[in-house]
């Protein structure tokens, strides 16, 4: 049975059952929000790419999604269909929301541009007692003015034989957040664009959903991340109570950086392993219309954020208050999500604000153990 609560400005939605049942519950309790997003998608595109692109989007975007469906496991197709039924919207609209990054990539490559999808920063550090604290920001340039007010915490309890309970921090209509937490694992996805793509891979929202739901440990999650499954370059941060890893993943290579006892693990939007620079471009095209500065769309900006976080985390042991300041340090006009977690206690902090950067707002405290019992 679905339930919906509101804590300050953040919705908390609890879902349980089969994929189709959880989808229907999702669509039903977030019907108003999903209708808003799907009905305004054309205008959002027009705001960033011009009126012509907005007007044409209902015609050229849906056909692009058909290229991606074959690699999506049937259980997630059923869940997306359930969302559409529960919300009373077209299934094609829900599918598009869940593969928007890959469709965006197709569109921009067709018109000869390379646009950075979203920019994020993440750190994993330790407090004085040696406990891990992690934090992440998520920056986005498409719909950044409406996403903060639509932030939703999803608490999933799938059927007993279909994986593990987990929490996803995301938005209505999308079946996985780019930030997700189970009893044993936290997963943070950051873009790390590469020159090449693998259209035979699995869309990132679906892949991260599958990993958090079906991994009982960091090592099992790491094993599920393989080059053949990835479409776009990614940095995936996996955090457990006893350690953390950054998986640098492209369609050609997979390399792992680990958190060591006396250091922090810093991840932004480029591969830090030596010898991988040629896989990634230095400069990305800006969207047609955006208020974000040009530096936002460069690899240099990713290196700058990496250096800022490394310096900040190296000064002294991490605390929750210092974690908030660290994320404020790298936040900008596109920051639509900011989250801090402590795996050993289950404590979770989410920044709430109506407009980006959300780090300018209030930090709300939760405990994932209360949700995942």
N, C-alpha and C positions, 0 to 999 in steps of 0.2 A: 504494500500500500504506500502510495506516495504521500509525502508531507512537505509543506513549505513553511519556512519561518523567515523572519526578517530581523537581522541584527544590525542596527544602525542602517547604513545604506546597502548592505550586502545580503543578497538572498541566499538561503540555505535550503537546498532541495534534496530530499532523501528518496532514493529509488531502489526497488528490489524486484527480483523475479527473473523471468526469461528475458532475452534481448528485446523481443517484441513488447513484452509487458513494461519493461523499464522505459522503452521508447515512448509508448503511449502515455505513461505517467509524466515523463519529461515534457511532452508536448502539451498535455492537459494543464499542468500547473504553471507553465510558462507561455501559455497561448498568447497572451497580450504582447509579451516581449518579442516572441518569435514573429508574430504578425508585423510588428513594428520594423524589425530588422529586415525581413524579406520584402516588405513593401517599400522600404527606403534604400534598398541596395542600389537601384539604378541611380538615385540621386547622389549617393555616396561616391559612386564611380564617376559621375559627372563632376562632382566637386573637385576630384583629383585629376581627372584625365580630360575634362571638357564635356560639353553638352553632347557632341556627336558620339563619343564613346559611351556615355550614359544611355543615350537613346538606343544605340545598337546592342548594348550588353545583353538584353534578353534573347537576342537572336544568335550572337556568336559565342556566348559563354556556355550554355547547356550542351552544345555538341562537343565541346572540348572535354567535358566530364566523362563522356562515354569511353574515352581512351583509358580512363583510370579505373573503371568499375571492375574489370576482370581480376585485378589483384586484391580486391577488398574481400576478406572472408565473409561468408554468407551471414554469420551472426550479426555483423555490424550493419550490413545492408538491411536486415530485418529491424534492427533497432532504429535506423534512420527512417525507415518506412513507418515505424510506430510513432516516431516524433511527428511526422507529417500528418498522420491520422489524428493523433491527439490534439494537435494545434490547428487542424483544418486548413493546412497549406499544401502546396504541391510538393511531392517527394523530390522533384528535381531541384527545388529551392533549398531543401535541407541537405541534399547531396552536395550542392555547390558550396554551401557554407563549410562543409567538412573537407573539401578538397580545394579550397580557394587559393592556397599557396601554390599548388601545382598548376591550377588553371591560370593564375596570374603569371607564372613562369612561362607557360605556353604562349600566352598572349604577347608578353613583352619580347620574347624571342622571335615571334612571328613578325613583329614590327621593327626588329633589329635593335632592341634596347636591352640592357641588362640592369635591372633594378633590384636593389637590396630589399628583401621582403620585410624583415623586421630586425631590429637590433636589440640585443639583450646583453646583460652583464650578470655574472654569477660568481660568488665566492663560497668556499668551504673552509672554515677555520676552527679553532678550538678555544674554549674558555680556560680559566685558571685551573679548573679541575680536570682538564683534558677532554671535556665533552664537546662534541661537534656542534657547531652552529653554522647554518648555511643561509644564504640570502640571494635573491634574484630580482632584477628588474626586467620588464618586457616592454620594449618600445615598438610602436607600430605607427605607420603613417596613413593607413586606410581606415577611416572611421574613428580616428583617435579621439574625436570630440564626444562621441556617444558611448564608446566602449566602457569607460570607467563607471558610468552610472548603471551599466548592465551587468557588472561583475556578479558572478554566481558561484557559490560553493556547491558542488554536487557530491553527495555521499552515496556511493554505489554499494549495494549488497546483491551481487549476482547469485543465481541459483548455486547450490552447494557444489555441484560438479562442473561449474563453469568459471573457476578461478577464485580470486581472493577479493574481499572488500577493499575499497580504496576511496580516496577523496580526490576530486579534480577541481581545480580553480580555473574557471573559464567563463563562457558566455552562452546564453540560451541558443538552442538548436545545434550545438556542437557536442559531439559525444565524448570528447576528451579534452582536458585542458593541456596547455603546454607546461603546466606545473601540476604534478600529481603525487599523492602520498598514500602508501599502504602501511600495514603494520610493520613491515620489514624494510621499506624502501621509500626514498623520495626520488622523483625523476624530474629533471629540468631540461627542456629542449631549447637550444639556441641555434639560430641560423648560422651556417658557415659556408657561404655560397662558393660553388666551384664552377669552373668554366664548362665542364661537362655534366650531363644529367643522364639518369637511367630511367627511362619511361616504363620499364618493366618492374619497377619497385612498387612499394606500398605507400600511399599518401601518409604524410607525417602524423596527422591527427589520429589516423587509424593505427599506425605502427606504435605510437606511444601509448595509446589506449590498450593495445594488446599486451605490451610489455608490462605495464603496471598491473594489469588484471591477472596476468598469468605467470608472474615471477615471484618466487618465494624468497629470493635472496638477490644481493647485488651481483653475485657471480652468474646466476641464471639469467638475470636481465642482460648482463654483458654478453652472454653467449647468444642471445636472441638478436643482438644488433650486428648484422653482417652486411657487407657491401651490396650484395644482390637484393637486399630488401629496401635499399634507400634510393629515392628519386633525386632529392636535392641534398647538397652537402649539409652536414649537421655536426654540432657539438652536443652530445648528450651527457649530462652530469647525473651520476647515480650516487646517492648518499644513503648510507646505513649507519647504525649506531657505532659500529666499529671501524668505519673507513669510508672512503669515497674515491670515485674514479671519473675522469673525463674521457669519454669515448669520442675520438675525432674520426668521423666517418664520411667517406665519399663512396661513389660507386666503384672506385678502384681499390681503395685502401682503408684499413681500419687500424688505428693506433690508439694506445691507452696511456694516459698520464694518471698517476696515483697520488693521493694525499699521503704525505709522510708525517711522522710524529711532530717534527719541529717546524713545519712549514704550513702554508695555506695553498689551496688549489684555486686558481683564478681562471675563469673562462669567459671569453667574449665572443666575437664573431669571426675569428680566424683560427687556423690550425697553428699551434705553437710548436709542434714537433719539427725539428730541423729537417730541411729538405723538401718541405711541402709547399713552399711559397709559390711555385709555378702552377699549382693547381687552382689558384684563386686570383681573381682580378684585383687590381689596385684601386680602381675607381668605378663606381656604379652610376648609371644614369639616374637623375632625379625624376620622380613622378611629374606628370605634366603640371600639376598645381599642388604645391605644398608650402607650408610656412616654415618647414624645417630647414636648417642651414645646409649648404653644400657639404660641409665637413661630416655631417651625419651619414653621408653616403660614400664614405671612403674607408679603405682598410686602415688608413692611418688613425682614424677615430677609434677603431677597435683596439689598436695598439695603445692609444692614449688611455682608454678606460682600463685596459689591463694593467698599465703602469700605475695608474692612480690607486687601484684596488690593492696591488701588491705592496705599495708603499704604506697604505693605510693599515693593512692587516699585519704588516711586519713590526709595527711600533710596539704593540703590547697585546696581551690575550684579548680575545673577542668577548664582548658582552652584548646583550640584546640592544642596549642603547647605542653602543658603537656600531652594531650592525645596521641600525636605522640610519646613522650618519654616513656609513659607507655607501648605502644605496642612494641616499640623497646626493652624494658626491658625483655619482655617474648618471643621475636622472636628468631628463630634459623634457622638452615640449611634447615628445611622443611617448612618454612613460605612462602606459595604461594599466600596468600591473606591477606590484612590488610585494614580495612575500619573504618571510623569515621563518626558519624552522629549527627545532632542536630534536633530533631523533630519539635521544635517550629519555626525554620527558613527554614527547608528543605535543609540546607547545608549538603553536603556530600563530604568527602575526601577519595580518593582511592590511595594507594601506588602503584607506577608503577616502576618495575625493570625487567630486562630480566631474572634474576636468583634469587633464594631465598638466604637470606631473602629479601622480597620485601620492607621491611621497610628501607633498605639501599638506596633505590632509591628516586625518587621525589614524593611528595604528590600532586595529581591533585585535584582541587576543582570544584565541580559541585553544582547544586541545583535541587533537585527532583521536586520542584514545576514547573520548566520549562518543565519537561517531562510529568507531570501527569495532565496537564490542560485538 
